[in-house]
């Protein structure tokens, strides 16, 4: 089973162990600095060319790079996995 799930065309989701929630991203959406995310299309070991940032409504922040199916959490994350890396896992149902 792929670790990324297509939510709708060009929108994918994955499980985040740090937030204990699914995060979604749009592969055609521009990042804050005007770059397209650059998703490589691999659903099993995905890579995204730009950092992904998720700001929660409660003020928490999750920011990471995704390379070869591994999430590299940036130090800016508000959760306990900041500065660490974790392989993507299937979304728990």
C-alpha positions as CSV (number, residue, x, y, z in Angstrom):
1,X,0.0,0.0,0.0
2,X,1.4,3.4,-0.9
3,X,2.3,5.8,1.9
4,X,0.7,8.7,0.1
5,X,-3.0,8.7,-0.7
6,X,-4.5,10.9,-3.4
7,X,-7.3,13.0,-1.8
8,X,-8.3,14.5,-5.1
9,X,-6.4,15.2,-8.4
10,X,-3.0,16.9,-7.5
11,X,-3.7,16.7,-3.7
12,X,-2.0,14.0,-1.6
13,X,-2.0,13.2,2.1
14,X,0.3,11.3,4.4
15,X,0.6,10.5,8.1
16,X,2.7,12.7,10.3
17,X,4.0,11.0,13.5
18,X,5.0,14.3,15.0
19,X,1.4,15.8,14.8
20,X,-0.4,12.4,15.0
21,X,-2.5,13.5,12.1
22,X,-2.6,13.4,8.3
23,X,-1.2,16.3,6.3
24,X,-2.2,17.2,2.8
25,X,-0.3,19.0,0.1
26,X,-1.2,20.3,-3.4
27,X,1.5,19.5,-5.9
28,X,0.5,22.5,-8.1
29,X,0.3,25.0,-5.3
30,X,3.0,27.6,-4.9
31,X,5.1,27.7,-1.8
32,X,5.5,30.9,0.3
33,X,8.5,31.8,-1.8
34,X,6.7,31.2,-5.1
35,X,8.1,27.7,-6.0
36,X,5.9,24.7,-7.0
37,X,6.5,21.9,-4.6
38,X,8.1,19.6,-7.2
39,X,6.5,16.2,-6.3
40,X,8.3,13.3,-8.1
41,X,5.1,11.2,-8.4
42,X,6.4,8.2,-6.4
43,X,3.6,7.1,-4.1
44,X,5.8,4.6,-2.2
45,X,9.0,6.6,-1.7
46,X,8.0,10.2,-2.5
47,X,10.2,13.2,-2.7
48,X,9.1,16.9,-2.7
49,X,11.6,19.5,-3.9
50,X,10.5,22.3,-1.5
51,X,9.9,22.3,2.3
52,X,6.3,21.8,3.3
53,X,4.8,23.9,6.0
54,X,1.6,23.1,7.9
55,X,0.3,25.8,10.4
56,X,-2.3,24.4,12.7
57,X,-5.2,26.6,13.9
58,X,-4.0,26.3,17.5
59,X,-0.6,27.9,16.5
60,X,1.4,24.6,16.2
61,X,3.8,24.4,13.3
62,X,5.0,21.4,11.3
63,X,7.6,22.0,8.6
64,X,9.6,19.3,6.8
65,X,11.4,18.1,3.7
66,X,10.3,14.8,2.1
67,X,13.1,12.8,0.4
68,X,12.8,9.2,-0.7
69,X,9.9,8.5,1.6
70,X,11.6,10.0,4.7
71,X,10.3,13.1,6.5
72,X,13.1,15.4,7.6
73,X,11.4,17.5,10.3
74,X,12.9,21.0,10.5
75,X,13.9,22.6,13.8
76,X,11.0,25.0,13.4
77,X,8.5,22.3,14.2
78,X,6.5,22.7,17.4
79,X,6.4,18.9,18.1
80,X,8.8,16.5,19.7
81,X,10.2,15.3,16.3
82,X,11.7,18.7,15.4
83,X,15.2,18.1,14.0
84,X,14.6,14.4,13.5
85,X,13.7,12.2,10.6
86,X,11.2,9.4,10.2
87,X,10.2,7.1,7.3
88,X,6.7,7.6,6.1
89,X,4.2,5.0,7.4
90,X,0.7,4.1,6.3
91,X,-2.1,6.3,7.6
92,X,-3.7,4.5,10.5
93,X,-7.5,4.1,10.0
